[in-house]
Amino acid sequence: MRCEREKIACLQEKVFAFYRDNKRRFPWRETVDRYAVLISEVMLQQTQADRVVGKYLAWMERFPDIPALAEASLKDVLASWSGLGYNARGQRLHRCAMTILKEHDGVVPPSQEKLIELPGIGAYTSRSVPIFADNLDIATVDTNIRRIYIHELGLPENIRPGELLSLAEEMLPEGRSREWHNALMDYGALYLTGRKTGIRPLARQSSFKGSKRWYRGRIIKELLAVDMLCLETLIGRYGEPVTQALAELEEEEFVERLAGQASSPCYRIRE
């Protein structure tokens, strides 16, 4: 599937015109530092941009570069991440920084091929970092961009991701990758919304409270506030489901069990 040149030019003009009048300003748009862009891109996954601003600024003050993040404790990292949801993203960023420090001399690699090899970096982020940091002429597709192309180009909602990415590459105005993707983000977030189009995201979030993720979040929040906490105490506060949630967090190396506690084991954030 290929797009006609006129259709490409028309959509580019429509999106850029909207962007000229409605451009949003965020601190991560004022930098081309690859590390700063990486942090913002991970934070912006599944979290609204306005909620990210304060957290991003505080994070960059606390962990201004890869060495600062890599050498921090997991507890410090998760405390700084608190409020953004999905603690696994914070943990993966920590691991990612340690890998970059060890294997890339503390410098975030510029290429999509190297980025995707890092812990916690998927197809979208491996492309978005060089786009926003280096203005690299490649395309990426998130929920907003997917919705724009489906609506504006009359595509089926079940279009394969690979096919959609190929179309996105065709739509890319040469030499303007950073500006184009920022424009698409704003067009989708402010104008061509999911409510306006009725186009559903690929994955829909289930109810949060009482979910496994909710229990995991409660445990992490409790452990961030103290040196350690025992299973019996957590069960008293949140019920039996915390037992399974704790086991998963231990397996995933978020928490560790303290020795010598058999009847009611105690836990802390992993050191």
C-alpha positions as CSV (number, residue, x, y, z in Angstrom):
1,M,0.0,0.0,0.0
2,R,1.4,3.4,-1.1
3,C,0.1,6.9,-0.7
4,E,-0.4,9.3,-3.6
5,R,2.0,12.3,-3.5
6,E,-0.9,14.8,-3.4
7,K,-2.4,13.1,-0.4
8,I,0.9,13.1,1.4
9,A,1.4,16.8,0.7
10,C,-2.2,17.6,1.8
11,L,-1.8,15.8,5.1
12,Q,1.6,17.4,5.8
13,E,0.2,20.9,5.2
14,K,-2.9,20.2,7.4
15,V,-0.8,18.9,10.3
16,F,1.9,21.6,10.1
17,A,-0.8,24.4,9.8
18,F,-2.4,23.1,13.0
19,Y,1.0,22.9,14.7
20,R,1.9,26.5,13.8
21,D,-1.1,27.8,15.6
22,N,-1.3,25.2,18.5
23,K,2.2,24.1,19.2
24,R,2.7,22.9,22.8
25,R,5.8,23.8,24.8
26,F,7.5,21.2,26.9
27,P,10.9,21.2,28.5
28,W,12.0,18.1,26.6
29,R,11.3,19.9,23.4
30,E,13.9,22.5,24.3
31,T,16.8,20.0,24.3
32,V,18.5,17.7,21.9
33,D,20.4,15.8,24.6
34,R,19.9,12.2,23.9
35,Y,19.7,11.2,27.6
36,A,17.0,13.9,28.3
37,V,15.0,12.8,25.3
38,L,15.2,9.1,26.4
39,I,13.9,10.0,29.9
40,S,11.0,12.0,28.5
41,E,10.1,9.4,25.9
42,V,9.9,6.6,28.6
43,M,8.0,8.9,31.0
44,L,5.5,9.8,28.3
45,Q,4.5,6.2,27.6
46,Q,1.0,5.8,29.1
47,T,1.2,9.1,31.0
48,Q,-0.2,12.4,29.9
49,A,2.3,15.1,28.9
50,D,1.0,17.7,31.4
51,R,1.5,15.2,34.3
52,V,5.0,14.4,33.1
53,V,6.4,18.0,33.2
54,G,7.1,18.3,36.9
55,K,8.4,14.8,37.2
56,Y,10.7,15.2,34.3
57,L,12.2,18.5,35.7
58,A,12.7,16.9,39.1
59,W,14.2,13.8,37.6
60,M,16.7,15.7,35.5
61,E,17.8,17.7,38.6
62,R,18.2,14.5,40.6
63,F,19.7,12.4,37.8
64,P,21.2,14.8,35.3
65,D,23.1,12.2,33.3
66,I,23.6,8.5,32.7
67,P,26.3,8.0,35.5
68,A,24.1,9.7,38.1
69,L,21.2,7.4,37.2
70,A,23.2,4.2,36.9
71,E,24.9,4.8,40.2
72,A,21.7,5.6,42.1
73,S,20.0,3.0,44.3
74,L,16.8,1.4,42.9
75,K,14.9,2.9,45.9
76,D,16.0,6.4,44.9
77,V,15.0,5.7,41.3
78,L,11.6,4.4,42.2
79,A,11.0,7.2,44.7
80,S,11.7,9.7,41.9
81,W,9.4,7.7,39.5
82,S,6.5,7.6,42.0
83,G,3.4,9.2,40.6
84,L,4.1,8.2,37.0
85,G,2.7,4.7,37.3
86,Y,4.1,1.5,35.8
87,N,7.1,1.2,38.2
88,A,8.6,-1.3,35.8
89,R,9.4,1.6,33.5
90,G,11.5,3.2,36.2
91,Q,13.3,0.0,36.9
92,R,14.1,-0.6,33.3
93,L,15.4,2.9,32.9
94,H,17.7,2.2,35.8
95,R,19.0,-1.0,34.1
96,C,19.2,0.8,30.8
97,A,21.5,3.4,32.3
98,M,23.7,0.8,33.9
99,T,24.1,-0.9,30.5
100,I,24.8,2.4,28.8
101,L,27.5,3.2,31.4
102,K,29.1,-0.2,31.0
103,E,28.8,-0.8,27.3
104,H,28.7,2.7,25.8
105,D,30.9,4.8,28.1
106,G,27.8,6.5,29.5
107,V,26.7,7.9,26.2
108,V,23.2,7.1,24.9
109,P,23.8,5.5,21.4
110,P,22.5,7.4,18.4
111,S,21.3,4.5,16.3
112,Q,18.0,2.7,16.4
113,E,19.8,-0.6,16.1
114,K,21.9,0.0,19.2
115,L,19.1,1.5,21.2
116,I,16.7,-1.4,20.7
117,E,19.3,-3.7,22.3
118,L,19.1,-1.9,25.6
119,P,16.9,-3.1,28.5
120,G,13.4,-1.8,28.4
121,I,13.8,-0.1,25.0
122,G,11.2,-1.2,22.5
123,A,10.5,-0.5,18.8
124,Y,8.8,2.9,19.4
125,T,11.4,4.4,21.8
126,S,14.4,3.1,19.7
127,R,13.0,5.3,16.9
128,S,11.7,8.2,18.9
129,V,15.0,9.0,20.6
130,P,17.0,9.6,17.4
131,I,14.0,11.4,15.9
132,F,13.7,14.0,18.7
133,A,17.4,14.2,19.7
134,D,19.1,13.9,16.2
135,N,16.3,14.8,13.8
136,L,17.0,11.4,12.1
137,D,14.9,10.8,9.0
138,I,13.0,7.8,10.3
139,A,9.4,7.4,11.3
140,T,7.7,6.0,14.4
141,V,4.1,5.3,15.3
142,D,2.4,5.8,18.7
143,T,-1.3,5.8,19.6
144,N,-1.9,9.4,18.4
145,I,0.0,8.9,15.1
146,R,-1.7,5.6,14.4
147,R,-5.1,7.3,14.9
148,I,-4.2,10.2,12.6
149,Y,-3.1,7.9,9.7
150,I,-6.1,5.6,10.1
151,H,-8.5,8.5,10.0
152,E,-6.9,10.8,7.5
153,L,-5.9,8.1,5.0
154,G,-9.1,6.0,5.4
155,L,-7.1,2.9,6.6
156,P,-8.7,-0.1,8.3
157,E,-8.3,-0.2,12.1
158,N,-6.8,-3.7,11.9
159,I,-3.9,-2.5,9.6
160,R,-0.7,-4.4,10.5
161,P,1.8,-2.4,12.5
162,G,4.6,-3.1,9.9
163,E,2.4,-1.8,7.1
164,L,1.5,1.3,9.0
165,L,5.1,2.0,9.8
166,S,5.9,1.8,6.1
167,L,3.2,4.3,5.3
168,A,4.6,6.5,8.1
169,E,8.0,6.4,6.4
170,E,6.3,7.6,3.2
171,M,4.6,10.5,5.0
172,L,7.9,11.8,6.5
173,P,9.0,15.2,5.2
174,E,12.8,15.0,4.6
175,G,14.9,16.9,7.0
176,R,12.0,17.7,9.3
177,S,11.5,14.5,11.3
178,R,11.6,16.1,14.7
179,E,9.2,18.8,13.8
180,W,6.9,16.4,11.9
181,H,6.5,14.0,14.8
182,N,6.0,16.8,17.3
183,A,3.3,18.2,15.0
184,L,1.6,14.8,14.7
185,M,1.6,14.4,18.5
186,D,-0.1,17.8,19.0
187,Y,-2.6,17.2,16.2
188,G,-3.6,13.9,17.7
189,A,-3.6,15.0,21.3
190,L,-5.4,18.3,20.8
191,Y,-7.6,18.0,17.7
192,L,-8.0,14.5,16.2
193,T,-8.7,12.7,19.5
194,G,-9.9,9.2,20.1
195,R,-13.2,10.6,21.3
196,K,-13.6,12.6,18.1
197,T,-12.8,9.8,15.7
198,G,-14.0,6.8,17.7
199,I,-10.8,5.0,16.7
200,R,-9.8,2.7,19.6
201,P,-6.2,2.1,20.7
202,L,-4.6,-1.3,20.0
203,A,-4.6,-2.2,23.7
204,R,-7.3,-1.0,26.1
205,Q,-6.4,-0.6,29.8
206,S,-8.4,-2.6,32.3
207,S,-9.7,-1.3,35.6
208,F,-6.8,-0.3,37.8
209,K,-8.0,-0.4,41.4
210,G,-7.9,-4.0,42.8
211,S,-5.9,-5.2,39.8
212,K,-2.5,-6.9,40.1
213,R,-0.8,-3.7,39.1
214,W,-2.7,-1.8,41.9
215,Y,-1.4,-4.2,44.5
216,R,2.1,-4.0,43.2
217,G,2.0,-0.3,43.3
218,R,0.7,-0.2,46.9
219,I,3.6,-2.5,48.0
220,I,6.2,-0.4,46.3
221,K,4.7,2.8,47.8
222,E,4.7,1.3,51.3
223,L,8.3,0.0,51.0
224,L,9.6,3.4,49.7
225,A,8.5,5.0,53.0
226,V,10.2,2.6,55.3
227,D,13.4,0.5,55.6
228,M,11.4,-2.8,55.6
229,L,7.9,-4.2,55.9
230,C,6.6,-7.7,56.9
231,L,4.1,-9.7,54.8
232,E,1.7,-9.9,57.8
233,T,1.5,-6.1,57.9
234,L,0.8,-5.8,54.2
235,I,-1.8,-8.5,54.3
236,G,-3.5,-6.7,57.2
237,R,-3.6,-3.5,55.1
238,Y,-4.5,-4.9,51.6
239,G,-5.5,-8.5,52.0
240,E,-4.2,-11.8,50.7
241,P,-3.6,-10.7,47.1
242,V,-0.4,-9.0,48.2
243,T,1.2,-12.4,48.8
244,Q,1.3,-13.2,45.0
245,A,2.2,-9.6,44.1
246,L,5.1,-9.7,46.5
247,A,6.3,-13.0,45.0
248,E,6.3,-11.5,41.5
249,L,8.1,-8.3,42.7
250,E,10.7,-10.5,44.3
251,E,11.2,-12.6,41.2
252,E,11.5,-9.4,39.1
253,E,14.1,-8.0,41.5
254,F,12.1,-5.1,42.7
255,V,12.2,-6.3,46.3
256,E,14.2,-8.7,48.4
257,R,13.3,-10.9,51.4
258,L,15.3,-10.4,54.5
259,A,17.0,-13.4,56.0
260,G,15.8,-15.0,59.3
261,Q,12.1,-14.2,58.8
262,A,10.2,-17.5,58.4
263,S,6.7,-17.1,59.8
264,S,6.1,-13.7,58.4
265,P,8.9,-12.7,56.0
266,C,9.9,-9.1,55.7
267,Y,10.9,-7.3,52.6
268,R,12.6,-4.1,51.4
269,I,13.3,-2.5,48.1
270,R,16.2,-4.4,46.5
271,E,19.6,-2.9,47.0
